[in-house]
Amino acid sequence: MKIISLLTVLLFCNAMVMSQENFQKDTIRTDKGDLEITFLGHGTLYFTFDSKVIHIDPVDMYADYSLLPKADLIFVTHQHHDHFQAGTIDLLMKEGTELVFTKICADSYQGEGISAANGDMLNLKDIRVEVVPAYNLVHERSNGVPFHPKGEGNGYVFNFGDKQVYIGGDTENIPEMKKLKDIDIAFLPMNLPYTMTPEMVVEAVIMFKPKILYPYHYGNTNIDDLLTLMKDIDYCEVRVREMR
C-alpha cells in the first residue's frame, strides 16, 4: 500500500510539473524583484510577482487549473465565456484571494468580489491597479450593437515595482489609450471581427508607445502582418507568444 501511495504522489507531482512546463514564460526585471509572465492562451495568463499569483481571465479551455497555482488576485476583463468562467474562478480561490471584475460579471457570480468600473484606482496586496476602458469603436454585430459596448468591459494597468503592465481586454484602439503613460508592457488583442486589426494595433502602439508589445487573443490573424507593420517602430519590441 505504501509503494502504491508513493507512486501516486510521484505521478501527481510529475503531472503538476509537466502542466506548468508546457506553457511559455517570460521574466521581466523590476526594481522590486522579477515579474514572471505565464502565457496560457487567448486572453488567459497569469503573473507571479513578490510571491503573489495574479490570474487574468481564467477559463478552463486553455489550462487545467487544478494543477496551477492558486490565486492571490484574479482579474476578469468582461463577461464573455472565453474570459469569464465562474467554475474556474472557484478552483483558483483560497483564503484571502481577491477577485476584481465588471458589474455584469459581479451580478452573475455567486460569490464575493470587487465590481470595478472604468476610472477606478485599486490598491490590492500592495499592487496598484488602474481600471481603464475596453470597447469597440468599429466592429459590431449584425444588429448594429458593438461586440463590446463602451462601459461594459475593463482593461487594467498594473504597477509591478517600476514596471507598468497594460492588459487591454477586448478593445479597439480607443481614444482613451492616449492617456496611458509610461507603459512598459502592453497586451493588445488582435482577433477579428471582435477586436483589432493589425493596423489598429499599430495605431494603438503609436498612441501610447509601450516598450514591449505582446499581441494576444489573436485567433487566426496573421501575426506576420503585424510584424511587417511594426518593423520601423524602433521604440517597441514585439514579442509573439502562443496566445490564440
N, C-alpha and C positions, 0 to 999 in steps of 0.2 A: 504493500500500500504506500509506503514512504517513497519507494522508487517511482511509482506512478504519479504521486503528488509532485515530486521534484520535476519529473518530465513535463507535467502540465504547466508548472511555473516557468520552466525554461522556454517552452513553446510560446507561452503568453508574452514573456519578456521579449523574445525574438520578434514576435508579431508587432509589438509596440515599436521596437527599433526600426523594423522594416517599414512600418507605416509612416514614420517620420522621415526616414532617409530618402524615401521616394520623392519627396517634394523639394523643389528648388528653394534655396535660401540665399539671401544676401545679408552682409553685415555692414552697417554704417557706423562710423566712429562719431561719437558726440562728446561734449565736454563733461558728461556725466556717465560715461560708460558706453558700451556698444548697444546699438539698436539692431536686433535681428529681425528680418522680414521673412516669413514663410509664405510662399505662394501656393495656394491650394487649387484655384481655378476660378474663371469667370470673375465675379466681383468679390470672391471669398479669399481671405488671407488672415494672417494674424501676426502681431508684433510681440516681441519679447524685449522688455526694457526694464532695467532696475529691478530685476526679479519679479516683474509683473507680466502677465499674459493678456494681451488686448485683442480680442477677436472681432473681425469685421464681417458683417453679413453672413453668419454661419448657416449653411444649408447642407444637407447630407448627400447631395448629388456629387459633391466634389471631394469628400473625405469621410472616413469612418470616425466620427467624433468620440466614440467610446474609447479610442486609442490616442486621442490628442490631449494636450494639457488643458485642465480646467481653466476657466476664465476668471481674471480679476476684474476685467471690464469687457463689456460687449457693446458694440455699436451697430445699429441697423440703419441703413440709409432710406429705405422705403418698404412698402407693403407687398410688393410683387413676390410671387412664390420662389423665384430664383435668388431672392435676397433675404426674405423673412420666413422663418420656419420655427414655430413655437417649440416643437418637439426637440429640435437640435439645440435650441437655446437652453431648454431644460437639462439636456445632457451636460452642458458646459457649466451649469451653476454649481457653486459651492458656497460655503458660509462666507459672507462678505462680498460676493460678486455684485457689481453694479451694472445695470442694463440701461442703455440710452437708445431711444428710438423716437419715431414720429408719433403724432397724435393718433393717426389712423391705426398704426401698429399697437399703440398703447390701448386703444379702445377694444382691440380684438384679442390681446394677450391676457391669459388668465393668471397673471402674476404681477408682481410689483416691478416698476421701472420708472425711469425719468423720461417724461414726454418733453422733448426738446424741440424748439422752433428756430427757424432761421433768425440769426442775430444773437442767439443766446451765447453766453460765455460760461463755461463749466470749469471747475477745478476738482478733479476726482483722483484720489490716491496720489496726490502731488503731480498730476499731469494736467496741464491746462489745455482745454479744447474749445475752439470756436466753431459754432454751428453756422454753416453757410448755405445759401440756396442751391438747389439742384432741380432743373426743369428743362422742358423742351421749348424752343422758340419756333422751330420749323416742322419737325416730324410729328405727325398726328395720325389718329385712327380714321377709319373711313367716315365716321360721323363728325369729323372735324375737331374732336377733343384731343389735345396733346397726349402722347403716351405717358408723359409725366407732367401734370399740371403744376404751375407755379404755386409754391406754398405747401405742397404735399410732401416733398422729399427733402432730405438733408444731405449736404456734404459736410466733411469735418476737417478742421485743421488742427493737428496735434503738435504740441511742443514737447519734443524729446530732448531735454538739455538745450543745446544751442542749435538744434535742427528742427525745422518746421516741415511737417509732412501733411500734404493735402490729399484727402480721399474725395474724389469728385462725386461719387454716387452716379446715378443715372441722370446725366445732364448733357446739355449742349454748351457751346461757347457763349455763355450768357454774359451780359454787361457787368454783372457783379464781380466777375473774375478780375476786372481792372482794379478792384480794391484789395486784392490779395498781394501781400508784400513779403519779400524775403522768404519765398518758398524754396526749400532745398530739394524736396522730392514731391512729385505730383503723380497721382494715379488718375488717368483720364480715360473714360470709356469710349469705345470706337466700334459700335455694333449696330449696323443698320438693320431696320429703319428706326430703331429705338433711341439711339444716342447720336454720336457724332460721326461724320465722315472724316477721313484723314485730313482733308483740307480744314475742317473745323477744329480739329485737334491742334494743327499748326497755328491757326488764328488764336486759339486759347493760349498756347505757349508764348506767342508774341505779346499777348496782353499782360502776363504776369511773370514771365521769364524764370521758370523753375530751373534749377541746376541739373536735375535728373528727372527724366520722364519715363514712367512705366506705363505704356499702353495696357489697359486691362479691359475685361469684359468685351473682347474684340471679335468674338464669334468667327465668322468666315471672312471677315475683312482682310484684304491682302496687306500684311504688315510691310511688305516691300514698298508699297505706295507711300506709306508714312515715312519710311527711311529715306526715300528719294526726296520727298518734300522737305525733310529736316536736314539734309546734308550740308546746307550752307548756314545753318543756325549754330554758331560755334559756342554759344553760352549754355547750351542744353545738351546733355548726353542722353541718348535714347537707349534704354535697356529693355530688351524684349525677353519676357519670360512666358511660360506656358499658362496663359490666363484667358483661354477661350470661354 
